[in-house]
Amino acid sequence: MKKLSAVLLSAGLVLGFSTAAIDTVDAKEKVVSFKNCKEMNKVYKGGVAQSSKVTNKGGKTKYKPHVSKAIYDKNKSKDRDKDGIACER
């Protein structure tokens, strides 16, 4: 019984720390407004997608977009075809 409780306690601690680490990565992401698509593509080669569920309307792309709703919302004007991906390439 002591071994089982020790294993469960350890698993709970590991899972708790791993989810906390994921949350802090998203919180550290800096939301920047880019001047144009050329500037955005220097940082995010495939552009920025609003969510992971959006698909590109404009044809085949070379790079996968970075997913960030906050960055997309800040640079929404750069999404010319209104497909949910700004500056896709």
Secondary structure as the mmCIF struct_conf table of DSSP 4:
data_model
#
loop_
_struct_conf.conf_type_id
_struct_conf.id
_struct_conf.beg_label_comp_id
_struct_conf.beg_label_asym_id
_struct_conf.beg_label_seq_id
_struct_conf.end_label_comp_id
_struct_conf.end_label_asym_id
_struct_conf.end_label_seq_id
HELX_RH_AL_P HELX_RH_AL_P1 LYS A 2 LYS A 28
BEND BEND1 LYS A 35 ASN A 36
HELX_RH_AL_P HELX_RH_AL_P2 CYS A 37 VAL A 43
TURN_TY1_P TURN_TY1_P1 LYS A 45 GLY A 46
STRN STRN1 VAL A 48 ALA A 49
BEND BEND2 GLN A 50 SER A 51
TURN_TY1_P TURN_TY1_P2 SER A 52 LYS A 53
BEND BEND3 LYS A 57 GLY A 59
BEND BEND4 LYS A 62 TYR A 63
HELX_LH_PP_P HELX_LH_PP_P1 LYS A 64 PRO A 65
STRN STRN2 HIS A 66 VAL A 67
HELX_RH_AL_P HELX_RH_AL_P3 LYS A 69 LYS A 74
TURN_TY1_P TURN_TY1_P3 ASN A 75 ASN A 75
HELX_RH_3T_P HELX_RH_3T_P1 LYS A 76 LYS A 78
TURN_TY1_P TURN_TY1_P4 ARG A 80 ASP A 81
BEND BEND5 ASP A 83 GLY A 84
STRN STRN3 ILE A 85 ALA A 86
BEND BEND6 CYS A 87 CYS A 87
#
